[in-house]
């Protein structure tokens, strides 16, 4: 949970401040002098963050936003009034979230209802200065519509850890754009978390072989 939220927050910050673009520019030897308009990005502090989904990872994103004095809006299929005060978040409908947010971060599972949840209509409602972050599942976003929105300047930037087809094909048009930051589905890829995931898998396997309920069983009702 926390490791994935860290990666989503990394994409948010890297996209806002155009870190990947600046890295490429510097390595290519194109940096000749400081300039007042060189790689202007967007402030994160005091901006508005819209969370689509306020589950485990969305809640961790809200906690991180507190350190940047952000206003946090959220939309979820189930309103979480129990978390609104403790996390300092405000429930709004999806359209309001898209219109008012400077950053929109997706934290929803992939279901029939959420497939292409973000398409041309939704992207068209966002600010032209807005940034979309997706660390949930690729098909939650209509990738072609996202490409067109980024190409045409309908939104400013996107930070993506997931894609409709993985690995993303080398000729995907998204990869021709500078205003998208892409990483290869690495949200949980820290040394500590991946080691813990492997240990959990081994413990589940051993428990099953020994006739014990696996400690991380998804469907314990089937154990009987």
C-alpha positions in Angstrom: 0.0 0.0 0.0 2.5 2.6 1.1 5.1 1.6 -1.5 2.6 2.0 -4.3 1.5 5.4 -2.9 5.1 6.5 -2.8 5.4 5.7 -6.5 2.2 7.5 -7.4 3.4 10.5 -5.5 6.7 10.3 -7.3 4.9 10.3 -10.7 2.9 13.3 -9.5 6.0 15.3 -8.5 8.1 14.3 -11.5 5.3 15.2 -13.9 4.6 18.6 -12.2 8.2 19.6 -12.3 9.0 18.0 -15.6 11.9 16.0 -14.1 12.2 13.5 -17.0 12.2 16.2 -19.6 14.8 18.1 -17.7 17.0 15.1 -17.3 16.9 14.3 -21.1 17.6 17.9 -21.9 20.7 18.1 -19.6 22.1 14.8 -20.7 21.8 15.8 -24.4 24.1 18.8 -23.7 21.4 21.3 -24.6 21.6 23.3 -21.3 23.6 26.4 -22.2 22.4 28.9 -19.7 19.8 29.6 -16.9 16.6 31.1 -18.2 13.5 32.4 -16.4 11.2 30.3 -18.5 13.3 27.1 -18.8 11.1 24.1 -18.0 8.4 25.9 -16.1 6.3 23.4 -14.2 3.4 23.5 -11.8 3.4 24.0 -8.0 2.3 21.1 -5.9 1.9 23.0 -2.6 -1.5 24.5 -2.1 -2.8 22.8 -5.3 -6.0 20.7 -5.4 -5.6 16.9 -5.6 -8.5 14.8 -6.8 -8.5 11.1 -5.8 -10.6 8.7 -7.7 -10.9 6.0 -5.1 -10.3 6.4 -1.4 -9.3 2.8 -0.5 -5.9 1.9 1.0 -3.7 3.6 -1.5 -6.0 6.6 -2.1 -6.0 7.2 1.7 -2.2 7.1 1.7 -2.1 9.7 -1.1 -4.3 11.9 1.0 -1.9 11.7 3.9 1.0 12.7 1.7 -1.0 15.6 0.3 -1.2 17.1 3.9 2.5 17.8 3.9 2.0 20.0 0.8 -1.0 21.9 2.2 -3.1 20.6 -0.6 -6.9 20.6 -0.8 -8.0 17.0 -1.4 -11.2 16.0 -3.2 -12.3 12.4 -3.6 -14.8 10.4 -5.5 -15.6 6.8 -4.6 -18.4 4.5 -5.4 -18.8 4.3 -1.6 -18.6 7.5 0.4 -16.1 7.3 3.2 -17.5 9.6 5.8 -15.4 7.8 8.4 -12.2 9.0 6.7 -13.2 12.5 5.7 -12.4 14.3 8.9 -9.2 12.3 9.8 -7.8 12.7 6.3 -9.1 16.2 5.6 -10.7 15.2 2.4 -14.0 16.3 0.8 -16.4 14.1 -1.1 -17.5 15.4 -4.5 -19.1 13.9 -7.7 -16.8 12.8 -10.4 -17.5 15.7 -12.7 -16.7 18.2 -10.0 -13.5 16.4 -9.1 -12.3 16.5 -12.8 -13.2 20.2 -13.2 -11.6 21.5 -10.0 -8.5 19.3 -9.5 -5.0 20.3 -10.5 -3.9 16.7 -10.1 -6.2 13.7 -10.7 -4.8 10.4 -9.3 -6.6 7.1 -10.0 -6.8 4.4 -7.3 -9.7 2.2 -8.4 -9.8 -1.5 -9.2 -10.5 -2.6 -12.8 -14.2 -3.6 -13.2 -16.8 -3.4 -15.9 -17.8 -0.1 -14.5 -14.3 1.4 -14.3 -13.0 0.3 -17.7 -12.3 3.5 -19.6 -13.6 5.5 -16.6 -11.4 8.3 -17.9 -12.1 8.9 -21.6 -12.4 11.8 -24.0 -15.3 13.3 -22.2 -13.6 13.2 -18.8 -10.3 14.5 -20.1 -12.1 17.3 -21.8 -13.5 18.4 -18.4 -10.1 18.7 -16.8 -8.1 21.9 -16.6 -5.6 22.5 -19.4 -3.0 22.7 -16.7 -4.1 19.5 -15.0 -2.0 16.4 -14.6 -3.3 12.8 -14.6 -1.6 10.1 -12.6 -2.5 6.4 -13.1 -1.0 3.7 -10.9 -4.1 1.6 -10.7 -4.9 -0.4 -13.9 -4.2 0.6 -17.5 -7.7 0.0 -18.9 -9.2 2.5 -16.4 -8.0 5.1 -18.9 -8.8 5.2 -22.6 -5.2 5.3 -23.8 -6.0 6.7 -27.3 -8.1 9.4 -25.8 -5.3 10.2 -23.3 -2.8 10.5 -26.2 -5.0 12.9 -28.1 -5.6 15.0 -25.0 -1.9 15.3 -24.3 -1.1 15.9 -27.9 -3.6 18.7 -28.2 -2.9 20.3 -24.9 -6.2 19.5 -23.3 -4.3 18.5 -20.2 -0.7 19.3 -19.3 0.9 16.0 -18.4 0.3 12.4 -17.4 2.3 10.1 -15.2 1.7 6.4 -15.9 2.8 3.2 -14.3 0.2 1.1 -16.1 -1.1 0.7 -19.6 -3.9 -0.9 -21.6 -1.4 -3.4 -23.1 1.7 -4.4 -21.1 4.4 -4.1 -21.9 3.5 -1.0 -23.8 4.4 -1.5 -27.5 7.5 0.5 -28.6 5.4 2.1 -31.4 2.6 3.4 -29.1 2.0 7.0 -29.9 2.1 7.9 -26.2 5.8 7.3 -26.2 6.3 10.1 -28.8 5.2 12.7 -26.4 7.4 14.7 -24.0 4.5 15.5 -21.7 4.0 12.0 -20.4 6.2 10.2 -17.8 6.1 6.4 -18.1 7.5 3.7 -15.9 7.2 -0.1 -16.4 4.5 -1.1 -13.7 6.9 -0.8 -10.8 4.6 0.7 -8.1 5.5 -2.1 -5.6 9.1 -2.4 -6.6 11.1 -1.5 -3.6 13.6 -3.9 -2.1 11.7 -4.2 1.2 8.2 -4.6 -0.3 9.1 -7.1 -3.0 11.0 -9.2 -0.4 8.0 -9.1 1.9 5.7 -10.1 -1.0 7.9 -13.1 -1.7 7.9 -14.1 1.9 4.1 -13.9 2.1 3.8 -16.1 -0.9 6.2 -18.7 0.6 4.3 -18.6 3.9 1.0 -19.1 2.2 2.4 -22.1 0.2 3.8 -23.8 3.2 0.7 -23.3 5.2 -1.4 -24.9 2.4 0.9 -27.9 2.1 0.7 -28.4 5.9 -3.1 -28.3 5.8 -3.3 -24.9 7.6 -5.3 -21.9 6.4 -2.9 -19.7 4.4 -2.3 -16.5 6.5 -3.2 -14.3 3.5 -6.0 -16.2 2.0 -8.2 -14.1 -0.3 -11.3 -16.4 -0.1 -11.2 -18.1 3.4 -14.8 -19.2 2.9 -13.5 -21.7 0.3 -11.2 -23.3 2.9 -14.0 -25.4 4.4 
